[in-house]
């Protein structure tokens, strides 16, 4: 994503298909859609990010509704979080907490793989 520089890692396991939450240096996005700015997130007390919580709750409800009618669909709570290496941990903590509270507790953190 534009404005997103991932930290390096030597891990080689590729993430499963999951809801994608991206944290650039300036904003929070879900599946490429801008949700809020990091400045707004830091200005608020508490760990819940309301804009993110709303989207996650809607996504979970939709998936669970579809799962009632299809054996191929199941809500597993998978979320892929990719964050720019310069994003403060407090921001990542708020996002992970909000995801967990909305039932998305199977986290994968995406980082740039370090060669060698």
N, CA, C and O atoms as a GROMACS GRO file, in nm:
protein
  464
    1UNK      N    1   0.083  -0.119   0.000
    1UNK     CA    2   0.000   0.000   0.000
    1UNK      C    3   0.088   0.125   0.000
    1UNK      O    4   0.200   0.122   0.050
    2UNK      N    5   0.037   0.231  -0.055
    2UNK     CA    6   0.110   0.357  -0.060
    2UNK      C    7   0.134   0.408   0.081
    2UNK      O    8   0.042   0.409   0.163
    3UNK      N    9   0.256   0.451   0.110
    3UNK     CA   10   0.288   0.505   0.241
    3UNK      C   11   0.301   0.400   0.348
    3UNK      O   12   0.288   0.430   0.467
    4UNK      N   13   0.326   0.275   0.309
    4UNK     CA   14   0.334   0.165   0.404
    4UNK      C   15   0.465   0.091   0.383
    4UNK      O   16   0.483   0.022   0.283
    5UNK      N   17   0.557   0.106   0.479
    5UNK     CA   18   0.686   0.038   0.473
    5UNK      C   19   0.689  -0.064   0.586
    5UNK      O   20   0.687  -0.027   0.703
    6UNK      N   21   0.693  -0.193   0.551
    6UNK     CA   22   0.683  -0.300   0.649
    6UNK      C   23   0.818  -0.328   0.715
    6UNK      O   24   0.922  -0.316   0.651
    7UNK      N   25   0.816  -0.367   0.846
    7UNK     CA   26   0.940  -0.406   0.912
    7UNK      C   27   0.988  -0.540   0.858
    7UNK      O   28   0.911  -0.614   0.798
    8UNK      N   29   1.115  -0.571   0.879
    8UNK     CA   30   1.174  -0.694   0.828
    8UNK      C   31   1.152  -0.811   0.923
    8UNK      O   32   1.144  -0.792   1.045
    9UNK      N   33   1.142  -0.932   0.868
    9UNK     CA   34   1.128  -1.055   0.946
    9UNK      C   35   1.190  -1.168   0.866
    9UNK      O   36   1.194  -1.164   0.743
   10UNK      N   37   1.240  -1.270   0.935
   10UNK     CA   38   1.295  -1.386   0.866
   10UNK      C   39   1.194  -1.499   0.857
   10UNK      O   40   1.225  -1.605   0.801
   11UNK      N   41   1.074  -1.482   0.911
   11UNK     CA   42   0.970  -1.585   0.905
   11UNK      C   43   0.929  -1.608   0.761
   11UNK      O   44   0.923  -1.514   0.681
   12UNK      N   45   0.900  -1.735   0.726
   12UNK     CA   46   0.867  -1.767   0.587
   12UNK      C   47   0.724  -1.814   0.567
   12UNK      O   48   0.681  -1.831   0.453
   13UNK      N   49   0.649  -1.836   0.674
   13UNK     CA   50   0.512  -1.884   0.661
   13UNK      C   51   0.425  -1.774   0.600
   13UNK      O   52   0.430  -1.659   0.643
   14UNK      N   53   0.347  -1.811   0.500
   14UNK     CA   54   0.259  -1.715   0.436
   14UNK      C   55   0.125  -1.714   0.509
   14UNK      O   56   0.077  -1.819   0.552
   15UNK      N   57   0.063  -1.595   0.525
   15UNK     CA   58  -0.065  -1.588   0.595
   15UNK      C   59  -0.179  -1.650   0.516
   15UNK      O   60  -0.178  -1.650   0.392
   16UNK      N   61  -0.278  -1.703   0.588
   16UNK     CA   62  -0.400  -1.755   0.526
   16UNK      C   63  -0.486  -1.637   0.480
   16UNK      O   64  -0.456  -1.522   0.514
   17UNK      N   65  -0.590  -1.664   0.403
   17UNK     CA   66  -0.682  -1.559   0.361
   17UNK      C   67  -0.756  -1.508   0.485
   17UNK      O   68  -0.810  -1.587   0.562
   18UNK      N   69  -0.756  -1.378   0.503
   18UNK     CA   70  -0.816  -1.318   0.621
   18UNK      C   71  -0.859  -1.175   0.590
   18UNK      O   72  -0.822  -1.120   0.486
   19UNK      N   73  -0.936  -1.116   0.680
   19UNK     CA   74  -0.972  -0.975   0.667
   19UNK      C   75  -0.843  -0.894   0.679
   19UNK      O   76  -0.765  -0.914   0.772
   20UNK      N   77  -0.821  -0.803   0.586
   20UNK     CA   78  -0.695  -0.727   0.584
   20UNK      C   79  -0.713  -0.589   0.647
   20UNK      O   80  -0.794  -0.508   0.601
   21UNK      N   81  -0.636  -0.565   0.752
   21UNK     CA   82  -0.633  -0.436   0.820
   21UNK      C   83  -0.494  -0.377   0.799
   21UNK      O   84  -0.394  -0.438   0.838
   22UNK      N   85  -0.487  -0.260   0.738
   22UNK     CA   86  -0.359  -0.196   0.707
   22UNK      C   87  -0.343  -0.068   0.786
   22UNK      O   88  -0.437   0.012   0.799
   23UNK      N   89  -0.222  -0.049   0.839
   23UNK     CA   90  -0.192   0.072   0.916
   23UNK      C   91  -0.074   0.140   0.848
   23UNK      O   92   0.040   0.093   0.857
   24UNK      N   93  -0.101   0.251   0.780
   24UNK     CA   94   0.008   0.326   0.718
   24UNK      C   95   0.059   0.426   0.822
   24UNK      O   96   0.019   0.420   0.938
   25UNK      N   97   0.146   0.515   0.782
   25UNK     CA   98   0.197   0.615   0.876
   25UNK      C   99   0.090   0.713   0.919
   25UNK      O  100   0.103   0.778   1.023
   26UNK      N  101  -0.017   0.726   0.839
   26UNK     CA  102  -0.118   0.828   0.865
   26UNK      C  103  -0.258   0.776   0.889
   26UNK      O  104  -0.337   0.841   0.958
   27UNK      N  105  -0.293   0.658   0.834
   27UNK     CA  106  -0.432   0.616   0.839
   27UNK      C  107  -0.450   0.466   0.858
   27UNK      O  108  -0.358   0.387   0.839
   28UNK      N  109  -0.573   0.431   0.896
   28UNK     CA  110  -0.614   0.293   0.916
   28UNK      C  111  -0.708   0.255   0.802
   28UNK      O  112  -0.800   0.330   0.770
   29UNK      N  113  -0.682   0.138   0.740
   29UNK     CA  114  -0.765   0.093   0.629
   29UNK      C  115  -0.809  -0.051   0.653
   29UNK      O  116  -0.735  -0.130   0.712
   30UNK      N  117  -0.929  -0.085   0.607
   30UNK     CA  118  -0.978  -0.223   0.608
   30UNK      C  119  -1.008  -0.259   0.463
   30UNK      O  120  -1.088  -0.192   0.397
   31UNK      N  121  -0.943  -0.364   0.415
   31UNK     CA  122  -0.960  -0.408   0.275
   31UNK      C  123  -0.941  -0.291   0.179
   31UNK      O  124  -1.014  -0.279   0.080
   32UNK      N  125  -0.843  -0.204   0.208
   32UNK     CA  126  -0.811  -0.092   0.120
   32UNK      C  127  -0.898   0.031   0.136
   32UNK      O  128  -0.872   0.132   0.071
   33UNK      N  129  -1.000   0.025   0.221
   33UNK     CA  130  -1.089   0.139   0.242
   33UNK      C  131  -1.044   0.217   0.366
   33UNK      O  132  -1.030   0.160   0.474
   34UNK      N  133  -1.022   0.347   0.349
   34UNK     CA  134  -0.979   0.432   0.460
   34UNK      C  135  -1.088   0.438   0.567
   34UNK      O  136  -1.205   0.463   0.537
   35UNK      N  137  -1.049   0.413   0.693
   35UNK     CA  138  -1.144   0.409   0.804
   35UNK      C  139  -1.131   0.533   0.892
   35UNK      O  140  -1.231   0.598   0.924
   36UNK      N  141  -1.009   0.566   0.931
   36UNK     CA  142  -0.983   0.681   1.017
   36UNK      C  143  -0.835   0.716   1.009
   36UNK      O  144  -0.757   0.644   0.947
   37UNK      N  145  -0.798   0.826   1.073
   37UNK     CA  146  -0.657   0.864   1.078
   37UNK      C  147  -0.596   0.819   1.210
   37UNK      O  148  -0.667   0.800   1.309
   38UNK      N  149  -0.466   0.803   1.211
   38UNK     CA  150  -0.398   0.764   1.334
   38UNK      C  151  -0.404   0.876   1.437
   38UNK      O  152  -0.408   0.849   1.557
   39UNK      N  153  -0.404   1.001   1.391
   39UNK     CA  154  -0.416   1.113   1.484
   39UNK      C  155  -0.548   1.108   1.561
   39UNK      O  156  -0.549   1.129   1.682
   40UNK      N  157  -0.658   1.079   1.493
   40UNK     CA  158  -0.788   1.066   1.561
   40UNK      C  159  -0.784   0.953   1.662
   40UNK      O  160  -0.838   0.965   1.772
   41UNK      N  161  -0.720   0.843   1.625
   41UNK     CA  162  -0.712   0.728   1.716
   41UNK      C  163  -0.635   0.764   1.842
   41UNK      O  164  -0.675   0.724   1.952
   42UNK      N  165  -0.526   0.837   1.828
   42UNK     CA  166  -0.443   0.872   1.943
   42UNK      C  167  -0.509   0.977   2.032
   42UNK      O  168  -0.482   0.983   2.152
   43UNK      N  169  -0.596   1.059   1.973
   43UNK     CA  170  -0.664   1.163   2.051
   43UNK      C  171  -0.771   1.108   2.142
   43UNK      O  172  -0.814   1.176   2.235
   44UNK      N  173  -0.816   0.984   2.118
   44UNK     CA  174  -0.924   0.924   2.197
   44UNK      C  175  -0.870   0.845   2.315
   44UNK      O  176  -0.764   0.783   2.308
   45UNK      N  177  -0.946   0.848   2.424
   45UNK     CA  178  -0.916   0.764   2.540
   45UNK      C  179  -0.963   0.622   2.510
   45UNK      O  180  -1.049   0.602   2.424
   46UNK      N  181  -0.908   0.525   2.579
   46UNK     CA  182  -0.954   0.387   2.566
   46UNK      C  183  -0.889   0.314   2.450
   46UNK      O  184  -0.819   0.373   2.368
   47UNK      N  185  -0.916   0.184   2.446
   47UNK     CA  186  -0.852   0.098   2.346
   47UNK      C  187  -0.939   0.069   2.224
   47UNK      O  188  -0.888   0.023   2.122
   48UNK      N  189  -1.070   0.095   2.233
   48UNK     CA  190  -1.159   0.066   2.120
   48UNK      C  191  -1.149   0.175   2.013
   48UNK      O  192  -1.148   0.294   2.044
   49UNK      N  193  -1.140   0.133   1.888
   49UNK     CA  194  -1.145   0.224   1.773
   49UNK      C  195  -1.286   0.208   1.714
   49UNK      O  196  -1.312   0.112   1.642
   50UNK      N  197  -1.378   0.303   1.744
   50UNK     CA  198  -1.520   0.286   1.706
   50UNK      C  199  -1.542   0.261   1.557
   50UNK      O  200  -1.625   0.177   1.521
   51UNK      N  201  -1.471   0.333   1.470
   51UNK     CA  202  -1.489   0.316   1.325
   51UNK      C  203  -1.453   0.174   1.282
   51UNK      O  204  -1.520   0.115   1.198
   52UNK      N  205  -1.347   0.121   1.339
   52UNK     CA  206  -1.304  -0.015   1.308
   52UNK      C  207  -1.401  -0.116   1.366
   52UNK      O  208  -1.436  -0.215   1.301
   53UNK      N  209  -1.446  -0.092   1.488
   53UNK     CA  210  -1.540  -0.184   1.554
   53UNK      C  211  -1.668  -0.200   1.472
   53UNK      O  212  -1.719  -0.311   1.458
   54UNK      N  213  -1.720  -0.090   1.420
   54UNK     CA  214  -1.842  -0.093   1.339
   54UNK      C  215  -1.824  -0.182   1.216
   54UNK      O  216  -1.908  -0.267   1.187
   55UNK      N  217  -1.714  -0.164   1.145
   55UNK     CA  218  -1.689  -0.243   1.024
   55UNK      C  219  -1.669  -0.390   1.058
   55UNK      O  220  -1.722  -0.477   0.989
   56UNK      N  221  -1.594  -0.418   1.164
   56UNK     CA  222  -1.570  -0.558   1.203
   56UNK      C  223  -1.699  -0.627   1.244
   56UNK      O  224  -1.723  -0.742   1.208
   57UNK      N  225  -1.782  -0.557   1.321
   57UNK     CA  226  -1.910  -0.616   1.363
   57UNK      C  227  -1.999  -0.645   1.244
   57UNK      O  228  -2.065  -0.749   1.239
   58UNK      N  229  -2.000  -0.554   1.146
   58UNK     CA  230  -2.079  -0.576   1.024
   58UNK      C  231  -2.026  -0.695   0.946
   58UNK      O  232  -2.104  -0.777   0.898
   59UNK      N  233  -1.894  -0.705   0.932
   59UNK     CA  234  -1.832  -0.814   0.857
   59UNK      C  235  -1.860  -0.948   0.925
   59UNK      O  236  -1.891  -1.047   0.859
   60UNK      N  237  -1.850  -0.951   1.058
   60UNK     CA  238  -1.876  -1.075   1.131
   60UNK      C  239  -2.022  -1.117   1.114
   60UNK      O  240  -2.050  -1.234   1.088
   61UNK      N  241  -2.114  -1.022   1.131
   61UNK     CA  242  -2.258  -1.053   1.118
   61UNK      C  243  -2.290  -1.106   0.979
   61UNK      O  244  -2.365  -1.202   0.965
   62UNK      N  245  -2.233  -1.045   0.876
   62UNK     CA  246  -2.257  -1.088   0.739
   62UNK      C  247  -2.203  -1.230   0.717
   62UNK      O  248  -2.272  -1.314   0.658
   63UNK      N  249  -2.082  -1.255   0.763
   63UNK     CA  250  -2.021  -1.387   0.746
   63UNK      C  251  -2.102  -1.494   0.820
   63UNK      O  252  -2.125  -1.602   0.767
   64UNK      N  253  -2.146  -1.462   0.942
   64UNK     CA  254  -2.226  -1.558   1.019
   64UNK      C  255  -2.361  -1.584   0.953
   64UNK      O  256  -2.412  -1.696   0.958
   65UNK      N  257  -2.419  -1.480   0.892
   65UNK     CA  258  -2.547  -1.496   0.822
   65UNK      C  259  -2.531  -1.588   0.701
   65UNK      O  260  -2.613  -1.676   0.678
   66UNK      N  261  -2.425  -1.566   0.625
   66UNK     CA  262  -2.398  -1.650   0.508
   66UNK      C  263  -2.369  -1.793   0.552
   66UNK      O  264  -2.412  -1.888   0.487
   67UNK      N  265  -2.296  -1.809   0.662
   67UNK     CA  266  -2.259  -1.942   0.711
   67UNK      C  267  -2.381  -2.027   0.748
   67UNK      O  268  -2.375  -2.150   0.744
   68UNK      N  269  -2.490  -1.961   0.785
   68UNK     CA  270  -2.613  -2.035   0.819
   68UNK      C  271  -2.671  -2.106   0.697
   68UNK      O  272  -2.744  -2.204   0.710
   69UNK      N  273  -2.637  -2.057   0.578
   69UNK     CA  274  -2.693  -2.111   0.454
   69UNK      C  275  -2.590  -2.181   0.366
   69UNK      O  276  -2.624  -2.230   0.258
   70UNK      N  277  -2.465  -2.185   0.412
   70UNK     CA  278  -2.360  -2.247   0.330
   70UNK      C  279  -2.259  -2.318   0.420
   70UNK      O  280  -2.207  -2.261   0.515
   71UNK      N  281  -2.232  -2.443   0.387
   71UNK     CA  282  -2.133  -2.519   0.463
   71UNK      C  283  -1.990  -2.479   0.424
   71UNK      O  284  -1.895  -2.518   0.491
   72UNK      N  285  -1.976  -2.403   0.317
   72UNK     CA  286  -1.844  -2.361   0.270
   72UNK      C  287  -1.794  -2.235   0.341
   72UNK      O  288  -1.676  -2.202   0.333
   73UNK      N  289  -1.884  -2.166   0.410
   73UNK     CA  290  -1.847  -2.041   0.477
   73UNK      C  291  -1.855  -2.061   0.627
   73UNK      O  292  -1.951  -2.116   0.680
   74UNK      N  293  -1.750  -2.014   0.696
   74UNK     CA  294  -1.745  -2.024   0.842
   74UNK      C  295  -1.670  -1.902   0.895
   74UNK      O  296  -1.566  -1.864   0.841
   75UNK      N  297  -1.724  -1.841   1.001
   75UNK     CA  298  -1.652  -1.729   1.062
   75UNK      C  299  -1.543  -1.785   1.152
   75UNK      O  300  -1.571  -1.857   1.247
   76UNK      N  301  -1.419  -1.752   1.120
   76UNK     CA  302  -1.305  -1.802   1.197
   76UNK      C  303  -1.235  -1.692   1.276
   76UNK      O  304  -1.149  -1.721   1.359
   77UNK      N  305  -1.270  -1.568   1.250
   77UNK     CA  306  -1.206  -1.457   1.321
   77UNK      C  307  -1.064  -1.428   1.276
   77UNK      O  308  -0.983  -1.376   1.352
   78UNK      N  309  -1.035  -1.464   1.149
   78UNK     CA  310  -0.900  -1.440   1.096
   78UNK      C  311  -0.884  -1.294   1.053
   78UNK      O  312  -0.968  -1.240   0.982
   79UNK      N  313  -0.777  -1.233   1.097
   79UNK     CA  314  -0.747  -1.096   1.058
   79UNK      C  315  -0.597  -1.084   1.030
   79UNK      O  316  -0.514  -1.129   1.109
   80UNK      N  317  -0.565  -1.023   0.917
   80UNK     CA  318  -0.427  -0.997   0.879
   80UNK      C  319  -0.400  -0.849   0.903
   80UNK      O  320  -0.464  -0.763   0.843
   81UNK      N  321  -0.305  -0.820   0.990
   81UNK     CA  322  -0.271  -0.682   1.022
   81UNK      C  323  -0.134  -0.652   0.962
   81UNK      O  324  -0.036  -0.718   0.993
   82UNK      N  325  -0.130  -0.551   0.875
   82UNK     CA  326  -0.002  -0.505   0.822
   82UNK      C  327   0.017  -0.362   0.867
   82UNK      O  328  -0.071  -0.277   0.850
   83UNK      N  329   0.134  -0.336   0.925
   83UNK     CA  330   0.160  -0.204   0.980
   83UNK      C  331   0.296  -0.153   0.933
   83UNK      O  332   0.393  -0.228   0.925
   84UNK      N  333   0.300  -0.025   0.902
   84UNK     CA  334   0.426   0.038   0.869
   84UNK      C  335   0.520   0.026   0.989
   84UNK      O  336   0.475   0.032   1.103
   85UNK      N  337   0.647   0.009   0.963
   85UNK     CA  338   0.744  -0.011   1.071
   85UNK      C  339   0.752   0.108   1.166
   85UNK      O  340   0.798   0.093   1.279
   86UNK      N  341   0.708   0.226   1.125
   86UNK     CA  342   0.716   0.345   1.210
   86UNK      C  343   0.590   0.370   1.292
   86UNK      O  344   0.585   0.466   1.369
   87UNK      N  345   0.488   0.286   1.278
   87UNK     CA  346   0.365   0.303   1.355
   87UNK      C  347   0.391   0.267   1.501
   87UNK      O  348   0.450   0.164   1.530
   88UNK      N  349   0.346   0.354   1.591
   88UNK     CA  350   0.367   0.332   1.735
   88UNK      C  351   0.290   0.208   1.782
   88UNK      O  352   0.182   0.179   1.732
   89UNK      N  353   0.348   0.137   1.878
   89UNK     CA  354   0.285   0.016   1.930
   89UNK      C  355   0.148   0.046   1.988
   89UNK      O  356   0.058  -0.038   1.979
   90UNK      N  357   0.128   0.163   2.048
   90UNK     CA  358  -0.002   0.199   2.107
   90UNK      C  359  -0.113   0.190   2.002
   90UNK      O  360  -0.224   0.148   2.032
   91UNK      N  361  -0.083   0.231   1.880
   91UNK     CA  362  -0.181   0.223   1.770
   91UNK      C  363  -0.213   0.077   1.739
   91UNK      O  364  -0.329   0.039   1.728
   92UNK      N  365  -0.109  -0.005   1.724
   92UNK     CA  366  -0.129  -0.147   1.694
   92UNK      C  367  -0.206  -0.214   1.807
   92UNK      O  368  -0.292  -0.298   1.782
   93UNK      N  369  -0.176  -0.176   1.930
   93UNK     CA  370  -0.246  -0.231   2.047
   93UNK      C  371  -0.396  -0.200   2.040
   93UNK      O  372  -0.478  -0.288   2.064
   94UNK      N  373  -0.431  -0.076   2.008
   94UNK     CA  374  -0.572  -0.038   1.997
   94UNK      C  375  -0.643  -0.118   1.888
   94UNK      O  376  -0.756  -0.163   1.906
   95UNK      N  377  -0.576  -0.136   1.775
   95UNK     CA  378  -0.635  -0.209   1.664
   95UNK      C  379  -0.653  -0.357   1.699
   95UNK      O  380  -0.758  -0.415   1.671
   96UNK      N  381  -0.552  -0.416   1.760
   96UNK     CA  382  -0.562  -0.558   1.799
   96UNK      C  383  -0.670  -0.577   1.905
   96UNK      O  384  -0.744  -0.676   1.901
   97UNK      N  385  -0.680  -0.486   1.999
   97UNK     CA  386  -0.782  -0.496   2.103
   97UNK      C  387  -0.922  -0.487   2.041
   97UNK      O  388  -1.011  -0.566   2.073
   98UNK      N  389  -0.941  -0.390   1.952
   98UNK     CA  390  -1.071  -0.373   1.886
   98UNK      C  391  -1.106  -0.497   1.805
   98UNK      O  392  -1.220  -0.545   1.810
   99UNK      N  393  -1.010  -0.550   1.731
   99UNK     CA  394  -1.034  -0.672   1.654
   99UNK      C  395  -1.076  -0.786   1.746
   99UNK      O  396  -1.173  -0.856   1.717
  100UNK      N  397  -1.005  -0.805   1.855
  100UNK     CA  398  -1.037  -0.911   1.950
  100UNK      C  399  -1.176  -0.897   2.010
  100UNK      O  400  -1.248  -0.996   2.024
  101UNK      N  401  -1.214  -0.775   2.045
  101UNK     CA  402  -1.346  -0.750   2.103
  101UNK      C  403  -1.458  -0.777   2.003
  101UNK      O  404  -1.571  -0.806   2.042
  102UNK      N  405  -1.427  -0.768   1.874
  102UNK     CA  406  -1.526  -0.793   1.770
  102UNK      C  407  -1.522  -0.937   1.719
  102UNK      O  408  -1.590  -0.971   1.622
  103UNK      N  409  -1.444  -1.022   1.785
  103UNK     CA  410  -1.440  -1.164   1.748
  103UNK      C  411  -1.332  -1.200   1.648
  103UNK      O  412  -1.318  -1.317   1.611
  104UNK      N  413  -1.254  -1.102   1.604
  104UNK     CA  414  -1.144  -1.127   1.512
  104UNK      C  415  -1.016  -1.142   1.595
  104UNK      O  416  -0.937  -1.048   1.607
  105UNK      N  417  -0.998  -1.260   1.652
  105UNK     CA  418  -0.888  -1.279   1.746
  105UNK      C  419  -0.779  -1.373   1.694
  105UNK      O  420  -0.683  -1.403   1.765
  106UNK      N  421  -0.793  -1.419   1.571
  106UNK     CA  422  -0.691  -1.504   1.510
  106UNK      C  423  -0.601  -1.414   1.425
  106UNK      O  424  -0.623  -1.398   1.305
  107UNK      N  425  -0.500  -1.355   1.490
  107UNK     CA  426  -0.416  -1.253   1.428
  107UNK      C  427  -0.302  -1.311   1.345
  107UNK      O  428  -0.241  -1.411   1.382
  108UNK      N  429  -0.275  -1.246   1.233
  108UNK     CA  430  -0.151  -1.264   1.158
  108UNK      C  431  -0.095  -1.124   1.140
  108UNK      O  432  -0.165  -1.033   1.096
  109UNK      N  433   0.032  -1.106   1.174
  109UNK     CA  434   0.098  -0.978   1.154
  109UNK      C  435   0.190  -0.991   1.034
  109UNK      O  436   0.278  -1.076   1.032
  110UNK      N  437   0.168  -0.906   0.935
  110UNK     CA  438   0.246  -0.912   0.812
  110UNK      C  439   0.362  -0.815   0.823
  110UNK      O  440   0.345  -0.697   0.853
  111UNK      N  441   0.482  -0.868   0.798
  111UNK     CA  442   0.602  -0.786   0.796
  111UNK      C  443   0.679  -0.818   0.669
  111UNK      O  444   0.655  -0.920   0.605
  112UNK      N  445   0.771  -0.731   0.633
  112UNK     CA  446   0.855  -0.753   0.516
  112UNK      C  447   0.960  -0.857   0.551
  112UNK      O  448   1.033  -0.841   0.649
  113UNK      N  449   0.969  -0.963   0.471
  113UNK     CA  450   1.066  -1.070   0.499
  113UNK      C  451   1.208  -1.021   0.471
  113UNK      O  452   1.237  -0.967   0.364
  114UNK      N  453   1.295  -1.041   0.569
  114UNK     CA  454   1.435  -1.002   0.556
  114UNK      C  455   1.511  -1.113   0.484
  114UNK      O  456   1.498  -1.230   0.519
  115UNK      N  457   1.589  -1.076   0.385
  115UNK     CA  458   1.666  -1.175   0.310
  115UNK      C  459   1.780  -1.230   0.397
  115UNK      O  460   1.839  -1.157   0.476
  116UNK      N  461   1.809  -1.361   0.380
  116UNK     CA  462   1.923  -1.418   0.449
  116UNK      C  463   1.891  -1.508   0.559
  116UNK      O  464   1.981  -1.562   0.624
   0.00000   0.00000   0.00000
